[in-house]
Amino acid sequence: MKEISTIELQSLLEENKELNMVDVREAAEVAEGKIPGAVNIPLGLLEFRMHELNKSKEYVMICRSGGRSAQAAEFLKNQGFKVINMTGGMLAWQGETE
């Protein structure tokens, strides 16, 4: 599975790279702060909402600590999506949140 650190992701965002980020935490967790531009699709709903994603794009998967996003990345990869797991999750995120 491809992985990206929070520091690498933050650098890409600061360079204004176009990134597709999916935060798989629950809505209450996301309400405490998410990476600007990330779309929230809770892990439990991913199977039902994956039609909202485009297989020609690459997605960075985000969660609290990296575990759920790894599960989400593995699931989407098996469905034919291009995915990267953000290691360390939001616990390791030092950048801006909204």
FIZA-180363 format. One record per atom (N, C-alpha, C, CB): y, z, x; residue in one letter; residue number from 1; atom name. Coordinates in nm, 4 decimals. Glycine has a CB too. Layout:
N
+----------+----------+----------+--------+-----+-------+
!    north !       up !     east ! residu ! num ! atome !
+----------+----------+----------+--------+-----+-------+
!        Y !        Z !        X !      a ! NUM !    CA !
...
+----------+----------+----------+--------+-----+-------+
***
This chain:
98
+----------+----------+----------+--------+-----+-------+
!    north !       up !     east ! residu ! num ! atome !
+----------+----------+----------+--------+-----+-------+
!  -0.1185 !   0.0000 !   0.0846 !      m !   1 !     N !
!   0.0000 !   0.0000 !   0.0000 !      m !   1 !    CA !
!   0.1249 !   0.0000 !   0.0892 !      m !   1 !     C !
!  -0.0002 !   0.1232 !  -0.0963 !      m !   1 !    CB !
!   0.2192 !  -0.0862 !   0.0545 !      k !   2 !     N !
!   0.3450 !  -0.0886 !   0.1287 !      k !   2 !    CA !
!   0.4251 !   0.0366 !   0.0948 !      k !   2 !     C !
!   0.4270 !  -0.2171 !   0.0963 !      k !   2 !    CB !
!   0.4920 !   0.0911 !   0.1952 !      e !   3 !     N !
!   0.5726 !   0.2117 !   0.1754 !      e !   3 !    CA !
!   0.7099 !   0.1930 !   0.2379 !      e !   3 !     C !
!   0.5024 !   0.3355 !   0.2355 !      e !   3 !    CB !
!   0.8056 !   0.2675 !   0.1845 !      i !   4 !     N !
!   0.9404 !   0.2700 !   0.2394 !      i !   4 !    CA !
!   0.9864 !   0.4157 !   0.2368 !      i !   4 !     C !
!   1.0388 !   0.1761 !   0.1581 !      i !   4 !    CB !
!   1.0573 !   0.4559 !   0.3411 !      s !   5 !     N !
!   1.1086 !   0.5932 !   0.3443 !      s !   5 !    CA !
!   1.2393 !   0.5991 !   0.2657 !      s !   5 !     C !
!   1.1300 !   0.6420 !   0.4913 !      s !   5 !    CB !
!   1.2811 !   0.7193 !   0.2325 !      t !   6 !     N !
!   1.4073 !   0.7356 !   0.1614 !      t !   6 !    CA !
!   1.5234 !   0.6879 !   0.2487 !      t !   6 !     C !
!   1.4277 !   0.8831 !   0.1199 !      t !   6 !    CB !
!   1.5131 !   0.7095 !   0.3786 !      i !   7 !     N !
!   1.6193 !   0.6683 !   0.4710 !      i !   7 !    CA !
!   1.6284 !   0.5156 !   0.4767 !      i !   7 !     C !
!   1.5939 !   0.7261 !   0.6128 !      i !   7 !    CB !
!   1.5121 !   0.4489 !   0.4825 !      e !   8 !     N !
!   1.5116 !   0.3024 !   0.4842 !      e !   8 !    CA !
!   1.5696 !   0.2464 !   0.3549 !      e !   8 !     C !
!   1.3690 !   0.2492 !   0.5054 !      e !   8 !    CB !
!   1.5315 !   0.3065 !   0.2424 !      l !   9 !     N !
!   1.5818 !   0.2603 !   0.1133 !      l !   9 !    CA !
!   1.7326 !   0.2807 !   0.1043 !      l !   9 !     C !
!   1.5110 !   0.3338 !  -0.0018 !      l !   9 !    CB !
!   1.7796 !   0.3954 !   0.1477 !      q !  10 !     N !
!   1.9223 !   0.4238 !   0.1440 !      q !  10 !    CA !
!   1.9993 !   0.3219 !   0.2296 !      q !  10 !     C !
!   1.9498 !   0.5679 !   0.1932 !      q !  10 !    CB !
!   1.9462 !   0.2860 !   0.3456 !      s !  11 !     N !
!   2.0100 !   0.1858 !   0.4320 !      s !  11 !    CA !
!   2.0195 !   0.0512 !   0.3619 !      s !  11 !     C !
!   1.9323 !   0.1709 !   0.5634 !      s !  11 !    CB !
!   1.9118 !   0.0104 !   0.2957 !      l !  12 !     N !
!   1.9124 !  -0.1172 !   0.2229 !      l !  12 !    CA !
!   2.0168 !  -0.1155 !   0.1116 !      l !  12 !     C !
!   1.7727 !  -0.1468 !   0.1640 !      l !  12 !    CB !
!   2.0273 !  -0.0030 !   0.0403 !      l !  13 !     N !
!   2.1256 !   0.0078 !  -0.0670 !      l !  13 !    CA !
!   2.2678 !   0.0019 !  -0.0111 !      l !  13 !     C !
!   2.1047 !   0.1381 !  -0.1460 !      l !  13 !    CB !
!   2.2892 !   0.0663 !   0.1033 !      e !  14 !     N !
!   2.4219 !   0.0653 !   0.1662 !      e !  14 !    CA !
!   2.4596 !  -0.0745 !   0.2139 !      e !  14 !     C !
!   2.4261 !   0.1635 !   0.2839 !      e !  14 !    CB !
!   2.3575 !  -0.1576 !   0.2438 !      e !  15 !     N !
!   2.3813 !  -0.2968 !   0.2844 !      e !  15 !    CA !
!   2.3952 !  -0.3883 !   0.1623 !      e !  15 !     C !
!   2.2666 !  -0.3465 !   0.3748 !      e !  15 !    CB !
!   2.3956 !  -0.3271 !   0.0434 !      n !  16 !     N !
!   2.4060 !  -0.4008 !  -0.0833 !      n !  16 !    CA !
!   2.2924 !  -0.5003 !  -0.1050 !      n !  16 !     C !
!   2.5375 !  -0.4741 !  -0.0887 !      n !  16 !    CB !
!   2.1738 !  -0.4673 !  -0.0528 !      k !  17 !     N !
!   2.0564 !  -0.5505 !  -0.0779 !      k !  17 !    CA !
!   2.0209 !  -0.5399 !  -0.2258 !      k !  17 !     C !
!   1.9356 !  -0.5076 !   0.0123 !      k !  17 !    CB !
!   1.9767 !  -0.6514 !  -0.2831 !      e !  18 !     N !
!   1.9349 !  -0.6490 !  -0.4232 !      e !  18 !    CA !
!   1.7941 !  -0.5903 !  -0.4290 !      e !  18 !     C !
!   1.9394 !  -0.7928 !  -0.4873 !      e !  18 !    CB !
!   1.7832 !  -0.4731 !  -0.4906 !      l !  19 !     N !
!   1.6552 !  -0.4033 !  -0.4984 !      l !  19 !    CA !
!   1.6203 !  -0.3767 !  -0.6442 !      l !  19 !     C !
!   1.6595 !  -0.2709 !  -0.4185 !      l !  19 !    CB !
!   1.4929 !  -0.3844 !  -0.6740 !      n !  20 !     N !
!   1.4431 !  -0.3502 !  -0.8064 !      n !  20 !    CA !
!   1.3693 !  -0.2181 !  -0.7929 !      n !  20 !     C !
!   1.3501 !  -0.4629 !  -0.8653 !      n !  20 !    CB !
!   1.4265 !  -0.1143 !  -0.8526 !      m !  21 !     N !
!   1.3690 !   0.0194 !  -0.8383 !      m !  21 !    CA !
!   1.3244 !   0.0702 !  -0.9749 !      m !  21 !     C !
!   1.4712 !   0.1173 !  -0.7742 !      m !  21 !    CB !
!   1.2042 !   0.1269 !  -0.9783 !      v !  22 !     N !
!   1.1501 !   0.1848 !  -1.1014 !      v !  22 !    CA !
!   1.1198 !   0.3317 !  -1.0744 !      v !  22 !     C !
!   1.0212 !   0.1080 !  -1.1497 !      v !  22 !    CB !
!   1.1855 !   0.4189 !  -1.1493 !      d !  23 !     N !
!   1.1645 !   0.5635 !  -1.1394 !      d !  23 !    CA !
!   1.0634 !   0.6015 !  -1.2464 !      d !  23 !     C !
!   1.2997 !   0.6441 !  -1.1565 !      d !  23 !    CB !
!   0.9472 !   0.6519 !  -1.2045 !      v !  24 !     N !
!   0.8391 !   0.6805 !  -1.2997 !      v !  24 !    CA !
!   0.8347 !   0.8271 !  -1.3428 !      v !  24 !     C !
!   0.7059 !   0.6422 !  -1.2388 !      v !  24 !    CB !
!   0.9424 !   0.9017 !  -1.3160 !      r !  25 !     N !
!   0.9479 !   1.0409 !  -1.3608 !      r !  25 !    CA !
!   0.9762 !   1.0461 !  -1.5106 !      r !  25 !     C !
!   1.0559 !   1.1198 !  -1.2826 !      r !  25 !    CB !
!   0.9543 !   1.1634 !  -1.5683 !      e !  26 !     N !
!   0.9839 !   1.1844 !  -1.7098 !      e !  26 !    CA !
!   1.1347 !   1.1868 !  -1.7312 !      e !  26 !     C !
!   0.9197 !   1.3156 !  -1.7605 !      e !  26 !    CB !
!   1.1776 !   1.1588 !  -1.8530 !      a !  27 !     N !
!   1.3209 !   1.1494 !  -1.8847 !      a !  27 !    CA !
!   1.3974 !   1.2760 !  -1.8464 !      a !  27 !     C !
!   1.3395 !   1.1219 !  -2.0333 !      a !  27 !    CB !
!   1.3386 !   1.3935 !  -1.8683 !      a !  28 !     N !
!   1.4059 !   1.5197 !  -1.8352 !      a !  28 !    CA !
!   1.4300 !   1.5303 !  -1.6848 !      a !  28 !     C !
!   1.3225 !   1.6399 !  -1.8842 !      a !  28 !    CB !
!   1.3371 !   1.4806 !  -1.6043 !      e !  29 !     N !
!   1.3534 !   1.4834 !  -1.4586 !      e !  29 !    CA !
!   1.4643 !   1.3872 !  -1.4158 !      e !  29 !     C !
!   1.2204 !   1.4469 !  -1.3882 !      e !  29 !    CB !
!   1.4651 !   1.2698 !  -1.4766 !      v !  30 !     N !
!   1.5644 !   1.1678 !  -1.4438 !      v !  30 !    CA !
!   1.7041 !   1.2153 !  -1.4820 !      v !  30 !     C !
!   1.5317 !   1.0355 !  -1.5150 !      v !  30 !    CB !
!   1.7136 !   1.2932 !  -1.5886 !      a !  31 !     N !
!   1.8432 !   1.3456 !  -1.6333 !      a !  31 !    CA !
!   1.9089 !   1.4322 !  -1.5261 !      a !  31 !     C !
!   1.8260 !   1.4267 !  -1.7619 !      a !  31 !    CB !
!   1.8288 !   1.4896 !  -1.4362 !      e !  32 !     N !
!   1.8821 !   1.5716 !  -1.3274 !      e !  32 !    CA !
!   1.9403 !   1.4864 !  -1.2149 !      e !  32 !     C !
!   1.7733 !   1.6622 !  -1.2723 !      e !  32 !    CB !
!   1.9171 !   1.3560 !  -1.2202 !      g !  33 !     N !
!   1.9723 !   1.2649 !  -1.1208 !      g !  33 !    CA !
!   1.8716 !   1.1609 !  -1.0777 !      g !  33 !     C !
!   2.0207 !   1.3415 !  -1.0007 !      g !  33 !    CB !
!   1.9185 !   1.0360 !  -1.0713 !      k !  34 !     N !
!   1.8341 !   0.9269 !  -1.0242 !      k !  34 !    CA !
!   1.9143 !   0.8397 !  -0.9285 !      k !  34 !     C !
!   1.7796 !   0.8430 !  -1.1431 !      k !  34 !    CB !
!   1.8445 !   0.7567 !  -0.8550 !      i !  35 !     N !
!   1.9106 !   0.6641 !  -0.7636 !      i !  35 !    CA !
!   1.9838 !   0.5602 !  -0.8479 !      i !  35 !     C !
!   1.8077 !   0.5962 !  -0.6656 !      i !  35 !    CB !
!   2.1127 !   0.5376 !  -0.8211 !      p !  36 !     N !
!   2.1871 !   0.4383 !  -0.8996 !      p !  36 !    CA !
!   2.1160 !   0.3028 !  -0.8994 !      p !  36 !     C !
!   2.3298 !   0.4228 !  -0.8444 !      p !  36 !    CB !
!   2.1008 !   0.2463 !  -1.0180 !      g !  37 !     N !
!   2.0366 !   0.1164 !  -1.0310 !      g !  37 !    CA !
!   1.8886 !   0.1229 !  -1.0640 !      g !  37 !     C !
!   2.0548 !   0.0402 !  -0.9062 !      g !  37 !    CB !
!   1.8278 !   0.2395 !  -1.0495 !      a !  38 !     N !
!   1.6851 !   0.2526 !  -1.0805 !      a !  38 !    CA !
!   1.6649 !   0.2530 !  -1.2317 !      a !  38 !     C !
!   1.6264 !   0.3819 !  -1.0176 !      a !  38 !    CB !
!   1.5577 !   0.1874 !  -1.2756 !      v !  39 !     N !
!   1.5199 !   0.1841 !  -1.4161 !      v !  39 !    CA !
!   1.4132 !   0.2906 !  -1.4376 !      v !  39 !     C !
!   1.4685 !   0.0419 !  -1.4587 !      v !  39 !    CB !
!   1.4257 !   0.3673 !  -1.5449 !      n !  40 !     N !
!   1.3269 !   0.4721 !  -1.5735 !      n !  40 !    CA !
!   1.2178 !   0.4203 !  -1.6660 !      n !  40 !     C !
!   1.3948 !   0.5947 !  -1.6363 !      n !  40 !    CB !
!   1.0953 !   0.4189 !  -1.6147 !      i !  41 !     N !
!   0.9769 !   0.3914 !  -1.6959 !      i !  41 !    CA !
!   0.8765 !   0.5011 !  -1.6606 !      i !  41 !     C !
!   0.9177 !   0.2447 !  -1.6694 !      i !  41 !    CB !
!   0.8668 !   0.6068 !  -1.7439 !      p !  42 !     N !
!   0.7734 !   0.7155 !  -1.7120 !      p !  42 !    CA !
!   0.6322 !   0.6637 !  -1.6862 !      p !  42 !     C !
!   0.7708 !   0.8175 !  -1.8255 !      p !  42 !    CB !
!   0.5626 !   0.7255 !  -1.5927 !      l !  43 !     N !
!   0.4291 !   0.6811 !  -1.5532 !      l !  43 !    CA !
!   0.3383 !   0.6614 !  -1.6737 !      l !  43 !     C !
!   0.3666 !   0.7812 !  -1.4574 !      l !  43 !    CB !
!   0.3431 !   0.7536 !  -1.7694 !      g !  44 !     N !
!   0.2563 !   0.7444 !  -1.8865 !      g !  44 !    CA !
!   0.2844 !   0.6243 !  -1.9761 !      g !  44 !     C !
!   0.2690 !   0.8686 !  -1.9667 !      g !  44 !    CB !
!   0.4017 !   0.5640 !  -1.9617 !      l !  45 !     N !
!   0.4392 !   0.4485 !  -2.0429 !      l !  45 !    CA !
!   0.4316 !   0.3175 !  -1.9656 !      l !  45 !     C !
!   0.5788 !   0.4670 !  -2.0971 !      l !  45 !    CB !
!   0.4019 !   0.3243 !  -1.8371 !      l !  46 !     N !
!   0.4055 !   0.2056 !  -1.7516 !      l !  46 !    CA !
!   0.3136 !   0.0946 !  -1.8023 !      l !  46 !     C !
!   0.3667 !   0.2430 !  -1.6098 !      l !  46 !    CB !
!   0.1936 !   0.1311 !  -1.8431 !      e !  47 !     N !
!   0.0984 !   0.0310 !  -1.8920 !      e !  47 !    CA !
!   0.1548 !  -0.0454 !  -2.0119 !      e !  47 !     C !
!  -0.0344 !   0.0980 !  -1.9302 !      e !  47 !    CB !
!   0.2312 !   0.0246 !  -2.0959 !      f !  48 !     N !
!   0.2839 !  -0.0353 !  -2.2188 !      f !  48 !    CA !
!   0.4165 !  -0.1072 !  -2.1968 !      f !  48 !     C !
!   0.3014 !   0.0713 !  -2.3247 !      f !  48 !    CB !
!   0.4838 !  -0.0777 !  -2.0853 !      r !  49 !     N !
!   0.6144 !  -0.1381 !  -2.0596 !      r !  49 !    CA !
!   0.6168 !  -0.2326 !  -1.9399 !      r !  49 !     C !
!   0.7152 !  -0.0305 !  -2.0386 !      r !  49 !    CB !
!   0.4998 !  -0.2558 !  -1.8778 !      m !  50 !     N !
!   0.4993 !  -0.3418 !  -1.7593 !      m !  50 !    CA !
!   0.5416 !  -0.4843 !  -1.7923 !      m !  50 !     C !
!   0.3613 !  -0.3427 !  -1.6957 !      m !  50 !    CB !
!   0.5389 !  -0.5223 !  -1.9209 !      h !  51 !     N !
!   0.5863 !  -0.6562 !  -1.9605 !      h !  51 !    CA !
!   0.7365 !  -0.6719 !  -1.9343 !      h !  51 !     C !
!   0.5559 !  -0.6819 !  -2.1100 !      h !  51 !    CB !
!   0.8072 !  -0.5598 !  -1.9140 !      e !  52 !     N !
!   0.9506 !  -0.5641 !  -1.8840 !      e !  52 !    CA !
!   0.9762 !  -0.6025 !  -1.7380 !      e !  52 !     C !
!   1.0151 !  -0.4284 !  -1.9146 !      e !  52 !    CB !
!   0.8712 !  -0.5991 !  -1.6559 !      l !  53 !     N !
!   0.8832 !  -0.6297 !  -1.5136 !      l !  53 !    CA !
!   0.8446 !  -0.7754 !  -1.4883 !      l !  53 !     C !
!   0.7946 !  -0.5346 !  -1.4295 !      l !  53 !    CB !
!   0.8956 !  -0.8300 !  -1.3786 !      n !  54 !     N !
!   0.8742 !  -0.9702 !  -1.3441 !      n !  54 !    CA !
!   0.7844 !  -0.9771 !  -1.2198 !      n !  54 !     C !
!   1.0109 !  -1.0435 !  -1.3191 !      n !  54 !    CB !
!   0.6709 !  -1.0461 !  -1.2306 !      k !  55 !     N !
!   0.5768 !  -1.0517 !  -1.1188 !      k !  55 !    CA !
!   0.6314 !  -1.1256 !  -0.9977 !      k !  55 !     C !
!   0.4496 !  -1.1167 !  -1.1631 !      k !  55 !    CB !
!   0.7398 !  -1.2000 !  -1.0143 !      s !  56 !     N !
!   0.7973 !  -1.2716 !  -0.8997 !      s !  56 !    CA !
!   0.8916 !  -1.1829 !  -0.8185 !      s !  56 !     C !
!   0.8721 !  -1.3960 !  -0.9476 !      s !  56 !    CB !
!   0.9207 !  -1.0631 !  -0.8689 !      k !  57 !     N !
!   1.0090 !  -0.9700 !  -0.7983 !      k !  57 !    CA !
!   0.9271 !  -0.8583 !  -0.7351 !      k !  57 !     C !
!   1.1152 !  -0.9112 !  -0.8943 !      k !  57 !    CB !
!   0.9874 !  -0.7933 !  -0.6349 !      e !  58 !     N !
!   0.9227 !  -0.6791 !  -0.5709 !      e !  58 !    CA !
!   0.9907 !  -0.5523 !  -0.6213 !      e !  58 !     C !
!   0.9300 !  -0.6893 !  -0.4142 !      e !  58 !    CB !
!   0.9110 !  -0.4498 !  -0.6486 !      y !  59 !     N !
!   0.9627 !  -0.3250 !  -0.7057 !      y !  59 !    CA !
!   0.9373 !  -0.2069 !  -0.6130 !      y !  59 !     C !
!   0.8992 !  -0.2986 !  -0.8424 !      y !  59 !    CB !
!   1.0402 !  -0.1230 !  -0.5996 !      v !  60 !     N !
!   1.0275 !   0.0028 !  -0.5263 !      v !  60 !    CA !
!   0.9987 !   0.1099 !  -0.6308 !      v !  60 !     C !
!   1.1583 !   0.0364 !  -0.4413 !      v !  60 !    CB !
!   0.8865 !   0.1787 !  -0.6157 !      m !  61 !     N !
!   0.8454 !   0.2814 !  -0.7104 !      m !  61 !    CA !
!   0.8923 !   0.4180 !  -0.6601 !      m !  61 !     C !
!   0.6912 !   0.2798 !  -0.7307 !      m !  61 !    CB !
!   0.9504 !   0.4968 !  -0.7522 !      i !  62 !     N !
!   1.0122 !   0.6249 !  -0.7173 !      i !  62 !    CA !
!   0.9620 !   0.7343 !  -0.8118 !      i !  62 !     C !
!   1.1673 !   0.6147 !  -0.7232 !      i !  62 !    CB !
!   0.9372 !   0.8541 !  -0.7585 !      c !  63 !     N !
!   0.9060 !   0.9703 !  -0.8431 !      c !  63 !    CA !
!   0.9616 !   1.0951 !  -0.7747 !      c !  63 !     C !
!   0.7505 !   0.9838 !  -0.8677 !      c !  63 !    CB !
!   0.9115 !   1.2109 !  -0.8117 !      r !  64 !     N !
!   0.9638 !   1.3365 !  -0.7577 !      r !  64 !    CA !
!   0.9246 !   1.3562 !  -0.6117 !      r !  64 !     C !
!   0.9142 !   1.4540 !  -0.8406 !      r !  64 !    CB !
!   0.7950 !   1.3356 !  -0.5803 !      s !  65 !     N !
!   0.7490 !   1.3645 !  -0.4444 !      s !  65 !    CA !
!   0.6730 !   1.2497 !  -0.3781 !      s !  65 !     C !
!   0.6620 !   1.4854 !  -0.4467 !      s !  65 !    CB !
!   0.6436 !   1.1444 !  -0.4522 !      g !  66 !     N !
!   0.5725 !   1.0298 !  -0.3956 !      g !  66 !    CA !
!   0.4328 !   1.0090 !  -0.4514 !      g !  66 !     C !
!   0.5635 !   1.0453 !  -0.2486 !      g !  66 !    CB !
!   0.3800 !   1.1072 !  -0.5236 !      g !  67 !     N !
!   0.2445 !   1.0971 !  -0.5779 !      g !  67 !    CA !
!   0.2343 !   1.0065 !  -0.6992 !      g !  67 !     C !
!   0.1946 !   1.2329 !  -0.6141 !      g !  67 !    CB !
!   0.3177 !   1.0308 !  -0.7990 !      r !  68 !     N !
!   0.3143 !   0.9473 !  -0.9201 !      r !  68 !    CA !
!   0.3562 !   0.8048 !  -0.8898 !      r !  68 !     C !
!   0.4050 !   1.0059 !  -1.0284 !      r !  68 !    CB !
!   0.4535 !   0.7898 !  -0.7992 !      s !  69 !     N !
!   0.4965 !   0.6537 !  -0.7658 !      s !  69 !    CA !
!   0.3847 !   0.5790 !  -0.6933 !      s !  69 !     C !
!   0.6243 !   0.6566 !  -0.6788 !      s !  69 !    CB !
!   0.3048 !   0.6497 !  -0.6145 !      a !  70 !     N !
!   0.1900 !   0.5864 !  -0.5490 !      a !  70 !    CA !
!   0.0879 !   0.5415 !  -0.6532 !      a !  70 !     C !
!   0.1243 !   0.6835 !  -0.4477 !      a !  70 !    CB !
!   0.0647 !   0.6250 !  -0.7547 !      q !  71 !     N !
!  -0.0263 !   0.5863 !  -0.8635 !      q !  71 !    CA !
!   0.0278 !   0.4638 !  -0.9368 !      q !  71 !     C !
!  -0.0460 !   0.7038 !  -0.9628 !      q !  71 !    CB !
!   0.1581 !   0.4658 !  -0.9655 !      a !  72 !     N !
!   0.2216 !   0.3543 !  -1.0352 !      a !  72 !    CA !
!   0.2133 !   0.2264 !  -0.9526 !      a !  72 !     C !
!   0.3679 !   0.3873 !  -1.0667 !      a !  72 !    CB !
!   0.2383 !   0.2385 !  -0.8223 !      a !  73 !     N !
!   0.2335 !   0.1223 !  -0.7332 !      a !  73 !    CA !
!   0.0927 !   0.0643 !  -0.7289 !      a !  73 !     C !
!   0.2798 !   0.1607 !  -0.5913 !      a !  73 !    CB !
!  -0.0064 !   0.1504 !  -0.7200 !      e !  74 !     N !
!  -0.1461 !   0.1046 !  -0.7165 !      e !  74 !    CA !
!  -0.1819 !   0.0338 !  -0.8473 !      e !  74 !     C !
!  -0.2424 !   0.2241 !  -0.6919 !      e !  74 !    CB !
!  -0.1422 !   0.0918 !  -0.9602 !      f !  75 !     N !
!  -0.1692 !   0.0315 !  -1.0907 !      f !  75 !    CA !
!  -0.1041 !  -0.1065 !  -1.1005 !      f !  75 !     C !
!  -0.1182 !   0.1229 !  -1.2040 !      f !  75 !    CB !
!   0.0255 !  -0.1150 !  -1.0677 !      l !  76 !     N !
!   0.0964 !  -0.2428 !  -1.0791 !      l !  76 !    CA !
!   0.0421 !  -0.3459 !  -0.9809 !      l !  76 !     C !
!   0.2461 !  -0.2226 !  -1.0555 !      l !  76 !    CB !
!   0.0068 !  -0.3018 !  -0.8605 !      k !  77 !     N !
!  -0.0517 !  -0.3931 !  -0.7620 !      k !  77 !    CA !
!  -0.1788 !  -0.4560 !  -0.8181 !      k !  77 !     C !
!  -0.0821 !  -0.3189 !  -0.6294 !      k !  77 !    CB !
!  -0.2595 !  -0.3753 !  -0.8844 !      n !  78 !     N !
!  -0.3833 !  -0.4250 !  -0.9443 !      n !  78 !    CA !
!  -0.3572 !  -0.5208 !  -1.0609 !      n !  78 !     C !
!  -0.4682 !  -0.3081 !  -0.9919 !      n !  78 !    CB !
!  -0.2357 !  -0.5169 !  -1.1156 !      q !  79 !     N !
!  -0.1972 !  -0.6070 !  -1.2244 !      q !  79 !    CA !
!  -0.1278 !  -0.7324 !  -1.1705 !      q !  79 !     C !
!  -0.1050 !  -0.5344 !  -1.3236 !      q !  79 !    CB !
!  -0.1163 !  -0.7429 !  -1.0385 !      g !  80 !     N !
!  -0.0577 !  -0.8612 !  -0.9777 !      g !  80 !    CA !
!   0.0893 !  -0.8504 !  -0.9411 !      g !  80 !     C !
!  -0.0747 !  -0.9739 !  -1.0679 !      g !  80 !    CB !
!   0.1449 !  -0.7287 !  -0.9439 !      f !  81 !     N !
!   0.2854 !  -0.7087 !  -0.9084 !      f !  81 !    CA !
!   0.2992 !  -0.6793 !  -0.7592 !      f !  81 !     C !
!   0.3464 !  -0.5940 !  -0.9913 !      f !  81 !    CB !
!   0.4186 !  -0.7076 !  -0.7056 !      k !  82 !     N !
!   0.4526 !  -0.6741 !  -0.5665 !      k !  82 !    CA !
!   0.5280 !  -0.5421 !  -0.5703 !      k !  82 !     C !
!   0.5389 !  -0.7884 !  -0.4970 !      k !  82 !    CB !
!   0.4737 !  -0.4413 !  -0.5037 !      v !  83 !     N !
!   0.5319 !  -0.3066 !  -0.5119 !      v !  83 !    CA !
!   0.5381 !  -0.2382 !  -0.3758 !      v !  83 !     C !
!   0.4515 !  -0.2207 !  -0.6085 !      v !  83 !    CB !
!   0.6335 !  -0.1455 !  -0.3651 !      i !  84 !     N !
!   0.6504 !  -0.0607 !  -0.2467 !      i !  84 !    CA !
!   0.6655 !   0.0821 !  -0.2985 !      i !  84 !     C !
!   0.7759 !  -0.1052 !  -0.1580 !      i !  84 !    CB !
!   0.5961 !   0.1759 !  -0.2370 !      n !  85 !     N !
!   0.6094 !   0.3159 !  -0.2760 !      n !  85 !    CA !
!   0.7134 !   0.3839 !  -0.1873 !      n !  85 !     C !
!   0.4728 !   0.3892 !  -0.2666 !      n !  85 !    CB !
!   0.8091 !   0.4550 !  -0.2514 !      m !  86 !     N !
!   0.9060 !   0.5336 !  -0.1745 !      m !  86 !    CA !
!   0.8410 !   0.6681 !  -0.1420 !      m !  86 !     C !
!   1.0417 !   0.5529 !  -0.2541 !      m !  86 !    CB !
!   0.8161 !   0.6910 !  -0.0138 !      t !  87 !     N !
!   0.7503 !   0.8145 !   0.0285 !      t !  87 !    CA !
!   0.8470 !   0.9319 !   0.0206 !      t !  87 !     C !
!   0.6954 !   0.8004 !   0.1714 !      t !  87 !    CB !
!   0.7936 !   1.0475 !  -0.0132 !      g !  88 !     N !
!   0.8745 !   1.1690 !  -0.0197 !      g !  88 !    CA !
!   0.9458 !   1.1898 !  -0.1517 !      g !  88 !     C !
!   0.9746 !   1.1673 !   0.0888 !      g !  88 !    CB !
!   0.9613 !   1.0822 !  -0.2278 !      g !  89 !     N !
!   1.0233 !   1.0924 !  -0.3602 !      g !  89 !    CA !
!   1.1648 !   1.1461 !  -0.3586 !      g !  89 !     C !
!   0.9403 !   1.1789 !  -0.4473 !      g !  89 !    CB !
!   1.2090 !   1.1864 !  -0.4758 !      m !  90 !     N !
!   1.3454 !   1.2362 !  -0.4913 !      m !  90 !    CA !
!   1.3670 !   1.3685 !  -0.4177 !      m !  90 !     C !
!   1.3780 !   1.2533 !  -0.6387 !      m !  90 !    CB !
!   1.2596 !   1.4407 !  -0.3885 !      l !  91 !     N !
!   1.2741 !   1.5643 !  -0.3105 !      l !  91 !    CA !
!   1.3286 !   1.5338 !  -0.1710 !      l !  91 !     C !
!   1.1385 !   1.6379 !  -0.2998 !      l !  91 !    CB !
!   1.2968 !   1.4149 !  -0.1190 !      a !  92 !     N !
!   1.3414 !   1.3764 !   0.0149 !      a !  92 !    CA !
!   1.4692 !   1.2920 !   0.0122 !      a !  92 !     C !
!   1.2312 !   1.2996 !   0.0857 !      a !  92 !    CB !
!   1.5130 !   1.2512 !  -0.1061 !      w !  93 !     N !
!   1.6298 !   1.1635 !  -0.1190 !      w !  93 !    CA !
!   1.7587 !   1.2386 !  -0.0838 !      w !  93 !     C !
!   1.6388 !   1.1066 !  -0.2623 !      w !  93 !    CB !
!   1.8349 !   1.1837 !   0.0098 !      q !  94 !     N !
!   1.9606 !   1.2444 !   0.0525 !      q !  94 !    CA !
!   2.0818 !   1.1659 !   0.0024 !      q !  94 !     C !
!   1.9647 !   1.2545 !   0.2043 !      q !  94 !    CB !
!   2.0573 !   1.0510 !  -0.0559 !      g !  95 !     N !
!   2.1660 !   0.9632 !  -0.0972 !      g !  95 !    CA !
!   2.2274 !   1.0005 !  -0.2314 !      g !  95 !     C !
!   2.1168 !   0.8229 !  -0.1031 !      g !  95 !    CB !
!   2.3102 !   0.9104 !  -0.2791 !      e !  96 !     N !
!   2.3823 !   0.9276 !  -0.4032 !      e !  96 !    CA !
!   2.2868 !   0.9273 !  -0.5217 !      e !  96 !     C !
!   2.4869 !   0.8188 !  -0.4191 !      e !  96 !    CB !
!   2.3218 !   1.0042 !  -0.6243 !      t !  97 !     N !
!   2.2463 !   1.0018 !  -0.7500 !      t !  97 !    CA !
!   2.3460 !   0.9883 !  -0.8653 !      t !  97 !     C !
!   2.1577 !   1.1315 !  -0.7665 !      t !  97 !    CB !
!   2.2921 !   0.9457 !  -0.9777 !      e !  98 !     N !
!   2.3751 !   0.9361 !  -1.0974 !      e !  98 !    CA !
!   2.3056 !   1.0049 !  -1.2120 !      e !  98 !     C !
!   2.4055 !   0.7895 !  -1.1328 !      e !  98 !    CB !
+----------+----------+----------+--------+-----+-------+
***
